[in-house]
Amino acid sequence: MENKPGNLIAKEIKVAVISVSDKGFKGEREDRSGKYIVEYFKDKGWVVSEYCIVPDEKQIIKEKLAEICDKNIASLIITTGGTGFSPRDITPEATKGILEREAPGFSELIRMEGQKKTPRSILSRGVSGIRKNTLIINLPGSIKGVKDSLELIYRPLPHGIDILTGRDSECGSD
């Protein structure tokens, strides 16, 4: 496939995966969701430039997100975990704290389509947005929620990243 505007080759897209989990960070729980996201994008031919587990600490999450964006480590960051109603679930607040622009469609789609499968999907407070040339999308922590969410959001990602990174400037051409 020739690489031209509007035709980003998946192998050129870098994704970072951040799992937010106190127990995962301490090694007390296997990070199935984060590992699934890594494999999902590798299977699609994307480059996973970073994978890490961080505790549910707002400042740590903010610093990791900002570092990946500011150092251009990835064009896409997918977080998993910390989006529910628990007092320790602060991933959306940390994400909002570093965003320059919102991109709410991804999170809206995840909640609305997820509602058709499980009424609990509406409890996700995940957000989506942009910092510099990086799109950040918060996913739930459950493996089922991650699988369902990725299937919903995958198709528009390459084109959105094309626009975000300046490889394409047309959004309404197809």
N, C-alpha and C positions, 0 to 999 in steps of 0.2 A: 504494500500500500504506500503510495506516495505521500510524503508529509507536506501538506500545504494548509493555508488557513482553513479552519473549519474541519480539519481532518487530522486531529491530534492522534498520534499513535500511542496506544495504551502503555507501551513499554517506556515511554518518555514521561509518564505521569508518576510523580512520587507521592506516596501516601504515608502518613505517620499514624500510628495507632496508640492511643493512650487509654489504658484501663485505669479506672478510678475505683479503688477498693482498699479499705484498711486491711482486711484479712488477706487479700491477694498480695499486697505490699509486704506484709509480715510473713508470707509463705504459708499461711494457715488455710488457704483455699486456692485450688487451681483456677487459673484465669482462662476458662473455656471460651468466654465471649471474645476476649481480645485475640486469642489464638485463632479463633474462627475467622475474625475479620482479616487478620494477616493472611491466612490461607485463601480466603475468598478473593482478595485482590491479587495475590500471586497467581492464582488460577486464571484470572482475567488478563494476566500479562503485565500488571502494574509493578512498579518498583516500590517495595516497602523500605523506606529510608530510615524509619525509626519505629521501635515498639518498646513501650515501657509500662510499668505499673507504678502508680503514685497513690499515696494515701488520700483520703477525703479531707484535704486541707486546702482551703481556698487559695492561699498565697502560693503554695507549691504548684497547684494546678495552673494558676495564672502564669507563673514564671515559666513552666514547661511549654504551655501554649504559645506564649510570647516568643520564647527562644526559637521554637520551630518556625514560626512565621517570620520573625525578624532576621533570622539567619538563612532564610529561604531553603530550609531543609526539606520541605514538602509543599505541594500545591493543595493538598487535601489533608486535613486532620480529622480522623474519626475517633471520638471518645466513646467509651462504653462505661456505664455505671454512674451512680450519683445523681440520677435525674428524678427520683421519686419524692415521696413526702417525708421520709425520715429526716430528723434534725441534722444528720451528717451528710445528707444528699445536697451538695452545694455546687455540683458541676455547672449547672446553668448560670449561677451567679458568678462563678469564676470566669466562665466564658464571656458573659456580658461585660465583665470588667476589662477585657482586653480588645473587644471588637471595635472596629471602625465603622462598619456598616452591617446591618442585619440582612439576612437572606431567609426569611421565615417560611418560605414555601416547603422546604424539605421537612421541617418539624411539623408543620401543619398536615402535610400528606401522611406522615408516619402516624400521627394521632388519629386522623379521620379514617384512613383505610384500616388501621389497626383495630379500630373500634368495631369493625365488621367481624373480626375474629375473636376478640376478647374485650369485654367492657373495661378491663383494667388499663388498656392502652391510653385512655384519656387521662390517666394519672401521671403520665410522663410529662415532665416539665422541660424536656430537652429544648435547646435553642440551636439556631444555625446562623452563621454570619461570616464576615470577611475581615481579615486583618492583613494589610499589605496585599500580597498576591496569593493568599492562602484562604481556602474555604474551610470552615470548621463546622462539623455536624456532631451534635450530641446524640448518642443512641442509648437505649436502656441497657441495663446490665444483664438481663436474662438472655440466655442463648437463643430462645425462641424469638424474643423481641428483636434481637440483632439480626437473625436470619430473615425475618419478615421485613424489617426496615431496609436492609440492604437490597432486597429484591425490588422494593418500591422506589428507591432513590437512584439506583445504578444508571439507568438509561440516560438521564440528563447530565450526569456528572462530566463526561468527557467534553461535551460542548460548553458547559458552564465554565470548566477550567480553561478551555481554549479562550473564552472571552476574558476571563479574569487575568490570565497571563499574557494577553495581548496577541495571541496567535490568530485570533479571529476577532472581528469587530461587528459582525452581523448576528443579531439574535433572531430576526424575523425572516430569514431567508428560506426556511422550509416549514 
